[in-house]
Amino acid sequence: MAKAKKIALYAVGIFVAYTIIHSPARSAELVQIGFEGISDAAKSVGEFMTQLIN
């Protein structure tokens, strides 16, 4: 099981490296979308907590 996990991790790492090298503009776009999603989620949690307090 641990060996399969390690192989999968290496495969994902190789895929990410290939994607970054092959298409850096698209990779940057995807990272930006990811960070925007995280930011929106954090804002929503903050808003929820504020509403709980009020």
PDBQT receptor file of N, H, CA, C and O in Angstrom, charges set to zero:
ATOM      1  N   MET A   1       0.821  -1.197   0.000  1.00  0.00    +0.000 N 
ATOM      2  CA  MET A   1       0.000   0.000   0.000  1.00  0.00    +0.000 C 
ATOM      3  C   MET A   1       0.864   1.260   0.000  1.00  0.00    +0.000 C 
ATOM      4  O   MET A   1       0.597   2.205  -0.742  1.00  0.00    +0.000 OA
ATOM      5  N   ALA A   2       1.886   1.264   0.828  1.00  0.00    +0.000 N 
ATOM      6  H   ALA A   2       2.103   0.496   1.431  1.00  0.00    +0.000 HD
ATOM      7  CA  ALA A   2       2.762   2.434   0.901  1.00  0.00    +0.000 C 
ATOM      8  C   ALA A   2       3.518   2.628  -0.413  1.00  0.00    +0.000 C 
ATOM      9  O   ALA A   2       3.786   3.755  -0.830  1.00  0.00    +0.000 OA
ATOM     10  N   LYS A   3       3.855   1.508  -1.054  1.00  0.00    +0.000 N 
ATOM     11  H   LYS A   3       3.637   0.593  -0.715  1.00  0.00    +0.000 HD
ATOM     12  CA  LYS A   3       4.575   1.585  -2.322  1.00  0.00    +0.000 C 
ATOM     13  C   LYS A   3       3.684   2.200  -3.408  1.00  0.00    +0.000 C 
ATOM     14  O   LYS A   3       4.152   3.012  -4.207  1.00  0.00    +0.000 OA
ATOM     15  N   ALA A   4       2.417   1.820  -3.439  1.00  0.00    +0.000 N 
ATOM     16  H   ALA A   4       2.036   1.161  -2.790  1.00  0.00    +0.000 HD
ATOM     17  CA  ALA A   4       1.472   2.362  -4.416  1.00  0.00    +0.000 C 
ATOM     18  C   ALA A   4       1.274   3.854  -4.194  1.00  0.00    +0.000 C 
ATOM     19  O   ALA A   4       1.176   4.626  -5.148  1.00  0.00    +0.000 OA
ATOM     20  N   LYS A   5       1.216   4.251  -2.936  1.00  0.00    +0.000 N 
ATOM     21  H   LYS A   5       1.296   3.624  -2.161  1.00  0.00    +0.000 HD
ATOM     22  CA  LYS A   5       1.061   5.670  -2.601  1.00  0.00    +0.000 C 
ATOM     23  C   LYS A   5       2.275   6.468  -3.088  1.00  0.00    +0.000 C 
ATOM     24  O   LYS A   5       2.128   7.563  -3.632  1.00  0.00    +0.000 OA
ATOM     25  N   LYS A   6       3.454   5.918  -2.891  1.00  0.00    +0.000 N 
ATOM     26  H   LYS A   6       3.573   5.029  -2.449  1.00  0.00    +0.000 HD
ATOM     27  CA  LYS A   6       4.679   6.588  -3.308  1.00  0.00    +0.000 C 
ATOM     28  C   LYS A   6       4.736   6.702  -4.837  1.00  0.00    +0.000 C 
ATOM     29  O   LYS A   6       5.130   7.738  -5.371  1.00  0.00    +0.000 OA
ATOM     30  N   ILE A   7       4.343   5.638  -5.531  1.00  0.00    +0.000 N 
ATOM     31  H   ILE A   7       4.022   4.796  -5.097  1.00  0.00    +0.000 HD
ATOM     32  CA  ILE A   7       4.334   5.659  -7.001  1.00  0.00    +0.000 C 
ATOM     33  C   ILE A   7       3.334   6.684  -7.511  1.00  0.00    +0.000 C 
ATOM     34  O   ILE A   7       3.627   7.422  -8.451  1.00  0.00    +0.000 OA
ATOM     35  N   ALA A   8       2.151   6.737  -6.896  1.00  0.00    +0.000 N 
ATOM     36  H   ALA A   8       1.913   6.138  -6.131  1.00  0.00    +0.000 HD
ATOM     37  CA  ALA A   8       1.140   7.709  -7.298  1.00  0.00    +0.000 C 
ATOM     38  C   ALA A   8       1.632   9.135  -7.063  1.00  0.00    +0.000 C 
ATOM     39  O   ALA A   8       1.391  10.019  -7.885  1.00  0.00    +0.000 OA
ATOM     40  N   LEU A   9       2.310   9.358  -5.959  1.00  0.00    +0.000 N 
ATOM     41  H   LEU A   9       2.505   8.640  -5.291  1.00  0.00    +0.000 HD
ATOM     42  CA  LEU A   9       2.848  10.682  -5.656  1.00  0.00    +0.000 C 
ATOM     43  C   LEU A   9       3.898  11.094  -6.692  1.00  0.00    +0.000 C 
ATOM     44  O   LEU A   9       3.909  12.236  -7.151  1.00  0.00    +0.000 OA
ATOM     45  N   TYR A  10       4.774  10.161  -7.053  1.00  0.00    +0.000 N 
ATOM     46  H   TYR A  10       4.766   9.234  -6.680  1.00  0.00    +0.000 HD
ATOM     47  CA  TYR A  10       5.776  10.446  -8.085  1.00  0.00    +0.000 C 
ATOM     48  C   TYR A  10       5.107  10.738  -9.433  1.00  0.00    +0.000 C 
ATOM     49  O   TYR A  10       5.531  11.641 -10.153  1.00  0.00    +0.000 OA
ATOM     50  N   ALA A  11       4.074   9.982  -9.769  1.00  0.00    +0.000 N 
ATOM     51  H   ALA A  11       3.730   9.248  -9.183  1.00  0.00    +0.000 HD
ATOM     52  CA  ALA A  11       3.364  10.194 -11.031  1.00  0.00    +0.000 C 
ATOM     53  C   ALA A  11       2.728  11.584 -11.073  1.00  0.00    +0.000 C 
ATOM     54  O   ALA A  11       2.796  12.276 -12.088  1.00  0.00    +0.000 OA
ATOM     55  N   VAL A  12       2.116  11.979  -9.970  1.00  0.00    +0.000 N 
ATOM     56  H   VAL A  12       2.061  11.416  -9.145  1.00  0.00    +0.000 HD
ATOM     57  CA  VAL A  12       1.505  13.314  -9.903  1.00  0.00    +0.000 C 
ATOM     58  C   VAL A  12       2.585  14.387 -10.018  1.00  0.00    +0.000 C 
ATOM     59  O   VAL A  12       2.396  15.382 -10.717  1.00  0.00    +0.000 OA
ATOM     60  N   GLY A  13       3.704  14.195  -9.345  1.00  0.00    +0.000 N 
ATOM     61  H   GLY A  13       3.858  13.386  -8.777  1.00  0.00    +0.000 HD
ATOM     62  CA  GLY A  13       4.810  15.159  -9.421  1.00  0.00    +0.000 C 
ATOM     63  C   GLY A  13       5.349  15.300 -10.840  1.00  0.00    +0.000 C 
ATOM     64  O   GLY A  13       5.603  16.409 -11.308  1.00  0.00    +0.000 OA
ATOM     65  N   ILE A  14       5.523  14.167 -11.520  1.00  0.00    +0.000 N 
ATOM     66  H   ILE A  14       5.317  13.266 -11.139  1.00  0.00    +0.000 HD
ATOM     67  CA  ILE A  14       6.006  14.203 -12.902  1.00  0.00    +0.000 C 
ATOM     68  C   ILE A  14       4.995  14.902 -13.798  1.00  0.00    +0.000 C 
ATOM     69  O   ILE A  14       5.374  15.689 -14.666  1.00  0.00    +0.000 OA
ATOM     70  N   PHE A  15       3.705  14.618 -13.593  1.00  0.00    +0.000 N 
ATOM     71  H   PHE A  15       3.397  13.979 -12.889  1.00  0.00    +0.000 HD
ATOM     72  CA  PHE A  15       2.661  15.269 -14.388  1.00  0.00    +0.000 C 
ATOM     73  C   PHE A  15       2.667  16.776 -14.181  1.00  0.00    +0.000 C 
ATOM     74  O   PHE A  15       2.564  17.542 -15.139  1.00  0.00    +0.000 OA
ATOM     75  N   VAL A  16       2.787  17.200 -12.924  1.00  0.00    +0.000 N 
ATOM     76  H   VAL A  16       2.870  16.578 -12.145  1.00  0.00    +0.000 HD
ATOM     77  CA  VAL A  16       2.813  18.639 -12.631  1.00  0.00    +0.000 C 
ATOM     78  C   VAL A  16       4.030  19.298 -13.277  1.00  0.00    +0.000 C 
ATOM     79  O   VAL A  16       3.910  20.364 -13.880  1.00  0.00    +0.000 OA
ATOM     80  N   ALA A  17       5.191  18.673 -13.156  1.00  0.00    +0.000 N 
ATOM     81  H   ALA A  17       5.288  17.806 -12.666  1.00  0.00    +0.000 HD
ATOM     82  CA  ALA A  17       6.402  19.224 -13.765  1.00  0.00    +0.000 C 
ATOM     83  C   ALA A  17       6.252  19.313 -15.280  1.00  0.00    +0.000 C 
ATOM     84  O   ALA A  17       6.623  20.323 -15.879  1.00  0.00    +0.000 OA
ATOM     85  N   TYR A  18       5.715  18.276 -15.901  1.00  0.00    +0.000 N 
ATOM     86  H   TYR A  18       5.414  17.456 -15.415  1.00  0.00    +0.000 HD
ATOM     87  CA  TYR A  18       5.501  18.276 -17.353  1.00  0.00    +0.000 C 
ATOM     88  C   TYR A  18       4.553  19.401 -17.762  1.00  0.00    +0.000 C 
ATOM     89  O   TYR A  18       4.800  20.111 -18.737  1.00  0.00    +0.000 OA
ATOM     90  N   THR A  19       3.473  19.552 -17.008  1.00  0.00    +0.000 N 
ATOM     91  H   THR A  19       3.273  18.975 -16.216  1.00  0.00    +0.000 HD
ATOM     92  CA  THR A  19       2.491  20.593 -17.326  1.00  0.00    +0.000 C 
ATOM     93  C   THR A  19       3.103  21.984 -17.213  1.00  0.00    +0.000 C 
ATOM     94  O   THR A  19       2.854  22.845 -18.057  1.00  0.00    +0.000 OA
ATOM     95  N   ILE A  20       3.897  22.206 -16.177  1.00  0.00    +0.000 N 
ATOM     96  H   ILE A  20       4.099  21.507 -15.491  1.00  0.00    +0.000 HD
ATOM     97  CA  ILE A  20       4.517  23.517 -15.981  1.00  0.00    +0.000 C 
ATOM     98  C   ILE A  20       5.508  23.813 -17.113  1.00  0.00    +0.000 C 
ATOM     99  O   ILE A  20       5.555  24.932 -17.625  1.00  0.00    +0.000 OA
ATOM    100  N   ILE A  21       6.284  22.821 -17.494  1.00  0.00    +0.000 N 
ATOM    101  H   ILE A  21       6.246  21.913 -17.078  1.00  0.00    +0.000 HD
ATOM    102  CA  ILE A  21       7.270  23.017 -18.562  1.00  0.00    +0.000 C 
ATOM    103  C   ILE A  21       6.588  23.174 -19.912  1.00  0.00    +0.000 C 
ATOM    104  O   ILE A  21       6.990  24.013 -20.719  1.00  0.00    +0.000 OA
ATOM    105  N   HIS A  22       5.567  22.377 -20.160  1.00  0.00    +0.000 N 
ATOM    106  H   HIS A  22       5.241  21.696 -19.505  1.00  0.00    +0.000 HD
ATOM    107  CA  HIS A  22       4.902  22.362 -21.463  1.00  0.00    +0.000 C 
ATOM    108  C   HIS A  22       4.042  23.604 -21.678  1.00  0.00    +0.000 C 
ATOM    109  O   HIS A  22       4.007  24.143 -22.785  1.00  0.00    +0.000 OA
ATOM    110  N   SER A  23       3.346  24.067 -20.637  1.00  0.00    +0.000 N 
ATOM    111  H   SER A  23       3.374  23.629 -19.739  1.00  0.00    +0.000 HD
ATOM    112  CA  SER A  23       2.424  25.191 -20.780  1.00  0.00    +0.000 C 
ATOM    113  C   SER A  23       2.437  26.065 -19.518  1.00  0.00    +0.000 C 
ATOM    114  O   SER A  23       1.522  25.987 -18.698  1.00  0.00    +0.000 OA
ATOM    115  N   PRO A  24       3.471  26.890 -19.368  1.00  0.00    +0.000 N 
ATOM    116  CA  PRO A  24       3.577  27.693 -18.142  1.00  0.00    +0.000 C 
ATOM    117  C   PRO A  24       2.447  28.716 -17.969  1.00  0.00    +0.000 C 
ATOM    118  O   PRO A  24       2.034  28.992 -16.843  1.00  0.00    +0.000 OA
ATOM    119  N   ALA A  25       1.952  29.272 -19.061  1.00  0.00    +0.000 N 
ATOM    120  H   ALA A  25       2.288  29.047 -19.976  1.00  0.00    +0.000 HD
ATOM    121  CA  ALA A  25       0.880  30.266 -18.948  1.00  0.00    +0.000 C 
ATOM    122  C   ALA A  25      -0.391  29.622 -18.408  1.00  0.00    +0.000 C 
ATOM    123  O   ALA A  25      -1.055  30.182 -17.536  1.00  0.00    +0.000 OA
ATOM    124  N   ARG A  26      -0.724  28.453 -18.925  1.00  0.00    +0.000 N 
ATOM    125  H   ARG A  26      -0.185  27.999 -19.634  1.00  0.00    +0.000 HD
ATOM    126  CA  ARG A  26      -1.919  27.740 -18.464  1.00  0.00    +0.000 C 
ATOM    127  C   ARG A  26      -1.741  27.290 -17.017  1.00  0.00    +0.000 C 
ATOM    128  O   ARG A  26      -2.694  27.321 -16.238  1.00  0.00    +0.000 OA
ATOM    129  N   SER A  27      -0.539  26.876 -16.652  1.00  0.00    +0.000 N 
ATOM    130  H   SER A  27       0.236  26.852 -17.284  1.00  0.00    +0.000 HD
ATOM    131  CA  SER A  27      -0.266  26.457 -15.279  1.00  0.00    +0.000 C 
ATOM    132  C   SER A  27      -0.458  27.621 -14.319  1.00  0.00    +0.000 C 
ATOM    133  O   SER A  27      -1.043  27.458 -13.248  1.00  0.00    +0.000 OA
ATOM    134  N   ALA A  28       0.033  28.794 -14.700  1.00  0.00    +0.000 N 
ATOM    135  H   ALA A  28       0.508  28.926 -15.570  1.00  0.00    +0.000 HD
ATOM    136  CA  ALA A  28      -0.126  29.978 -13.861  1.00  0.00    +0.000 C 
ATOM    137  C   ALA A  28      -1.604  30.331 -13.708  1.00  0.00    +0.000 C 
ATOM    138  O   ALA A  28      -2.049  30.739 -12.635  1.00  0.00    +0.000 OA
ATOM    139  N   GLU A  29      -2.353  30.169 -14.790  1.00  0.00    +0.000 N 
ATOM    140  H   GLU A  29      -1.992  29.837 -15.661  1.00  0.00    +0.000 HD
ATOM    141  CA  GLU A  29      -3.782  30.423 -14.752  1.00  0.00    +0.000 C 
ATOM    142  C   GLU A  29      -4.477  29.495 -13.749  1.00  0.00    +0.000 C 
ATOM    143  O   GLU A  29      -5.313  29.935 -12.960  1.00  0.00    +0.000 OA
ATOM    144  N   LEU A  30      -4.121  28.210 -13.791  1.00  0.00    +0.000 N 
ATOM    145  H   LEU A  30      -3.442  27.853 -14.432  1.00  0.00    +0.000 HD
ATOM    146  CA  LEU A  30      -4.730  27.232 -12.891  1.00  0.00    +0.000 C 
ATOM    147  C   LEU A  30      -4.374  27.514 -11.438  1.00  0.00    +0.000 C 
ATOM    148  O   LEU A  30      -5.218  27.360 -10.555  1.00  0.00    +0.000 OA
ATOM    149  N   VAL A  31      -3.145  27.923 -11.182  1.00  0.00    +0.000 N 
ATOM    150  H   VAL A  31      -2.460  28.048 -11.899  1.00  0.00    +0.000 HD
ATOM    151  CA  VAL A  31      -2.740  28.252  -9.817  1.00  0.00    +0.000 C 
ATOM    152  C   VAL A  31      -3.521  29.472  -9.326  1.00  0.00    +0.000 C 
ATOM    153  O   VAL A  31      -3.975  29.507  -8.183  1.00  0.00    +0.000 OA
ATOM    154  N   GLN A  32      -3.672  30.460 -10.190  1.00  0.00    +0.000 N 
ATOM    155  H   GLN A  32      -3.303  30.432 -11.119  1.00  0.00    +0.000 HD
ATOM    156  CA  GLN A  32      -4.432  31.653  -9.819  1.00  0.00    +0.000 C 
ATOM    157  C   GLN A  32      -5.878  31.290  -9.499  1.00  0.00    +0.000 C 
ATOM    158  O   GLN A  32      -6.439  31.783  -8.520  1.00  0.00    +0.000 OA
ATOM    159  N   ILE A  33      -6.482  30.434 -10.315  1.00  0.00    +0.000 N 
ATOM    160  H   ILE A  33      -6.026  30.034 -11.110  1.00  0.00    +0.000 HD
ATOM    161  CA  ILE A  33      -7.864  30.008 -10.066  1.00  0.00    +0.000 C 
ATOM    162  C   ILE A  33      -7.950  29.282  -8.725  1.00  0.00    +0.000 C 
ATOM    163  O   ILE A  33      -8.903  29.477  -7.971  1.00  0.00    +0.000 OA
ATOM    164  N   GLY A  34      -6.960  28.449  -8.432  1.00  0.00    +0.000 N 
ATOM    165  H   GLY A  34      -6.186  28.291  -9.045  1.00  0.00    +0.000 HD
ATOM    166  CA  GLY A  34      -6.941  27.725  -7.161  1.00  0.00    +0.000 C 
ATOM    167  C   GLY A  34      -6.864  28.663  -5.973  1.00  0.00    +0.000 C 
ATOM    168  O   GLY A  34      -7.597  28.500  -4.997  1.00  0.00    +0.000 OA
ATOM    169  N   PHE A  35      -5.970  29.653  -6.054  1.00  0.00    +0.000 N 
ATOM    170  H   PHE A  35      -5.374  29.785  -6.847  1.00  0.00    +0.000 HD
ATOM    171  CA  PHE A  35      -5.835  30.597  -4.951  1.00  0.00    +0.000 C 
ATOM    172  C   PHE A  35      -7.076  31.467  -4.802  1.00  0.00    +0.000 C 
ATOM    173  O   PHE A  35      -7.452  31.818  -3.684  1.00  0.00    +0.000 OA
ATOM    174  N   GLU A  36      -7.715  31.820  -5.909  1.00  0.00    +0.000 N 
ATOM    175  H   GLU A  36      -7.410  31.535  -6.817  1.00  0.00    +0.000 HD
ATOM    176  CA  GLU A  36      -8.961  32.587  -5.824  1.00  0.00    +0.000 C 
ATOM    177  C   GLU A  36     -10.041  31.762  -5.124  1.00  0.00    +0.000 C 
ATOM    178  O   GLU A  36     -10.817  32.291  -4.328  1.00  0.00    +0.000 OA
ATOM    179  N   GLY A  37     -10.086  30.471  -5.425  1.00  0.00    +0.000 N 
ATOM    180  H   GLY A  37      -9.456  30.042  -6.072  1.00  0.00    +0.000 HD
ATOM    181  CA  GLY A  37     -11.052  29.594  -4.776  1.00  0.00    +0.000 C 
ATOM    182  C   GLY A  37     -10.813  29.503  -3.282  1.00  0.00    +0.000 C 
ATOM    183  O   GLY A  37     -11.758  29.555  -2.494  1.00  0.00    +0.000 OA
ATOM    184  N   ILE A  38      -9.554  29.367  -2.886  1.00  0.00    +0.000 N 
ATOM    185  H   ILE A  38      -8.786  29.324  -3.526  1.00  0.00    +0.000 HD
ATOM    186  CA  ILE A  38      -9.210  29.310  -1.463  1.00  0.00    +0.000 C 
ATOM    187  C   ILE A  38      -9.565  30.623  -0.783  1.00  0.00    +0.000 C 
ATOM    188  O   ILE A  38     -10.093  30.630   0.329  1.00  0.00    +0.000 OA
ATOM    189  N   SER A  39      -9.275  31.734  -1.453  1.00  0.00    +0.000 N 
ATOM    190  H   SER A  39      -8.847  31.728  -2.357  1.00  0.00    +0.000 HD
ATOM    191  CA  SER A  39      -9.582  33.044  -0.896  1.00  0.00    +0.000 C 
ATOM    192  C   SER A  39     -11.093  33.230  -0.720  1.00  0.00    +0.000 C 
ATOM    193  O   SER A  39     -11.547  33.728   0.311  1.00  0.00    +0.000 OA
ATOM    194  N   ASP A  40     -11.855  32.833  -1.720  1.00  0.00    +0.000 N 
ATOM    195  H   ASP A  40     -11.486  32.429  -2.557  1.00  0.00    +0.000 HD
ATOM    196  CA  ASP A  40     -13.312  32.950  -1.630  1.00  0.00    +0.000 C 
ATOM    197  C   ASP A  40     -13.858  32.083  -0.500  1.00  0.00    +0.000 C 
ATOM    198  O   ASP A  40     -14.765  32.490   0.225  1.00  0.00    +0.000 OA
ATOM    199  N   ALA A  41     -13.297  30.884  -0.360  1.00  0.00    +0.000 N 
ATOM    200  H   ALA A  41     -12.560  30.553  -0.949  1.00  0.00    +0.000 HD
ATOM    201  CA  ALA A  41     -13.751  29.997   0.720  1.00  0.00    +0.000 C 
ATOM    202  C   ALA A  41     -13.446  30.610   2.082  1.00  0.00    +0.000 C 
ATOM    203  O   ALA A  41     -14.281  30.556   2.985  1.00  0.00    +0.000 OA
ATOM    204  N   ALA A  42     -12.264  31.191   2.239  1.00  0.00    +0.000 N 
ATOM    205  H   ALA A  42     -11.586  31.235   1.505  1.00  0.00    +0.000 HD
ATOM    206  CA  ALA A  42     -11.900  31.813   3.509  1.00  0.00    +0.000 C 
ATOM    207  C   ALA A  42     -12.810  33.003   3.810  1.00  0.00    +0.000 C 
ATOM    208  O   ALA A  42     -13.210  33.201   4.958  1.00  0.00    +0.000 OA
ATOM    209  N   LYS A  43     -13.135  33.787   2.797  1.00  0.00    +0.000 N 
ATOM    210  H   LYS A  43     -12.810  33.626   1.865  1.00  0.00    +0.000 HD
ATOM    211  CA  LYS A  43     -14.050  34.915   2.995  1.00  0.00    +0.000 C 
ATOM    212  C   LYS A  43     -15.428  34.426   3.425  1.00  0.00    +0.000 C 
ATOM    213  O   LYS A  43     -16.062  35.018   4.299  1.00  0.00    +0.000 OA
ATOM    214  N   SER A  44     -15.886  33.345   2.805  1.00  0.00    +0.000 N 
ATOM    215  H   SER A  44     -15.371  32.865   2.095  1.00  0.00    +0.000 HD
ATOM    216  CA  SER A  44     -17.196  32.800   3.148  1.00  0.00    +0.000 C 
ATOM    217  C   SER A  44     -17.229  32.289   4.583  1.00  0.00    +0.000 C 
ATOM    218  O   SER A  44     -18.210  32.500   5.297  1.00  0.00    +0.000 OA
ATOM    219  N   VAL A  45     -16.169  31.622   5.006  1.00  0.00    +0.000 N 
ATOM    220  H   VAL A  45     -15.372  31.450   4.426  1.00  0.00    +0.000 HD
ATOM    221  CA  VAL A  45     -16.101  31.134   6.389  1.00  0.00    +0.000 C 
ATOM    222  C   VAL A  45     -16.091  32.312   7.348  1.00  0.00    +0.000 C 
ATOM    223  O   VAL A  45     -16.765  32.273   8.377  1.00  0.00    +0.000 OA
ATOM    224  N   GLY A  46     -15.339  33.358   7.031  1.00  0.00    +0.000 N 
ATOM    225  H   GLY A  46     -14.791  33.390   6.195  1.00  0.00    +0.000 HD
ATOM    226  CA  GLY A  46     -15.309  34.548   7.867  1.00  0.00    +0.000 C 
ATOM    227  C   GLY A  46     -16.667  35.209   7.965  1.00  0.00    +0.000 C 
ATOM    228  O   GLY A  46     -17.086  35.640   9.039  1.00  0.00    +0.000 OA
ATOM    229  N   GLU A  47     -17.351  35.284   6.838  1.00  0.00    +0.000 N 
ATOM    230  H   GLU A  47     -17.012  34.934   5.965  1.00  0.00    +0.000 HD
ATOM    231  CA  GLU A  47     -18.690  35.868   6.813  1.00  0.00    +0.000 C 
ATOM    232  C   GLU A  47     -19.658  35.032   7.662  1.00  0.00    +0.000 C 
ATOM    233  O   GLU A  47     -20.471  35.578   8.408  1.00  0.00    +0.000 OA
ATOM    234  N   PHE A  48     -19.562  33.716   7.540  1.00  0.00    +0.000 N 
ATOM    235  H   PHE A  48     -18.901  33.272   6.933  1.00  0.00    +0.000 HD
ATOM    236  CA  PHE A  48     -20.401  32.808   8.328  1.00  0.00    +0.000 C 
ATOM    237  C   PHE A  48     -20.162  33.002   9.815  1.00  0.00    +0.000 C 
ATOM    238  O   PHE A  48     -21.108  33.086  10.599  1.00  0.00    +0.000 OA
ATOM    239  N   MET A  49     -18.896  33.071  10.199  1.00  0.00    +0.000 N 
ATOM    240  H   MET A  49     -18.128  33.002   9.562  1.00  0.00    +0.000 HD
ATOM    241  CA  MET A  49     -18.567  33.254  11.624  1.00  0.00    +0.000 C 
ATOM    242  C   MET A  49     -19.079  34.589  12.142  1.00  0.00    +0.000 C 
ATOM    243  O   MET A  49     -19.558  34.682  13.272  1.00  0.00    +0.000 OA
ATOM    244  N   THR A  50     -18.976  35.625  11.307  1.00  0.00    +0.000 N 
ATOM    245  H   THR A  50     -18.587  35.549  10.389  1.00  0.00    +0.000 HD
ATOM    246  CA  THR A  50     -19.468  36.940  11.690  1.00  0.00    +0.000 C 
ATOM    247  C   THR A  50     -20.976  36.902  11.901  1.00  0.00    +0.000 C 
ATOM    248  O   THR A  50     -21.484  37.507  12.845  1.00  0.00    +0.000 OA
ATOM    249  N   GLN A  51     -21.689  36.204  11.041  1.00  0.00    +0.000 N 
ATOM    250  H   GLN A  51     -21.276  35.713  10.274  1.00  0.00    +0.000 HD
ATOM    251  CA  GLN A  51     -23.136  36.088  11.175  1.00  0.00    +0.000 C 
ATOM    252  C   GLN A  51     -23.519  35.294  12.413  1.00  0.00    +0.000 C 
ATOM    253  O   GLN A  51     -24.543  35.574  13.036  1.00  0.00    +0.000 OA
ATOM    254  N   LEU A  52     -22.708  34.304  12.777  1.00  0.00    +0.000 N 
ATOM    255  H   LEU A  52     -21.876  34.076  12.270  1.00  0.00    +0.000 HD
ATOM    256  CA  LEU A  52     -22.977  33.533  14.004  1.00  0.00    +0.000 C 
ATOM    257  C   LEU A  52     -22.851  34.415  15.245  1.00  0.00    +0.000 C 
ATOM    258  O   LEU A  52     -23.636  34.295  16.185  1.00  0.00    +0.000 OA
ATOM    259  N   ILE A  53     -21.868  35.291  15.238  1.00  0.00    +0.000 N 
ATOM    260  H   ILE A  53     -21.230  35.389  14.474  1.00  0.00    +0.000 HD
ATOM    261  CA  ILE A  53     -21.620  36.162  16.389  1.00  0.00    +0.000 C 
ATOM    262  C   ILE A  53     -22.729  37.206  16.510  1.00  0.00    +0.000 C 
ATOM    263  O   ILE A  53     -23.164  37.522  17.618  1.00  0.00    +0.000 OA
ATOM    264  N   ASN A  54     -23.186  37.739  15.387  1.00  0.00    +0.000 N 
ATOM    265  H   ASN A  54     -22.833  37.483  14.487  1.00  0.00    +0.000 HD
ATOM    266  CA  ASN A  54     -24.218  38.787  15.422  1.00  0.00    +0.000 C 
ATOM    267  C   ASN A  54     -25.504  38.146  15.666  1.00  0.00    +0.000 C 
ATOM    268  O   ASN A  54     -26.529  38.824  15.738  1.00  0.00    +0.000 OA
TER     269      ASN A  54
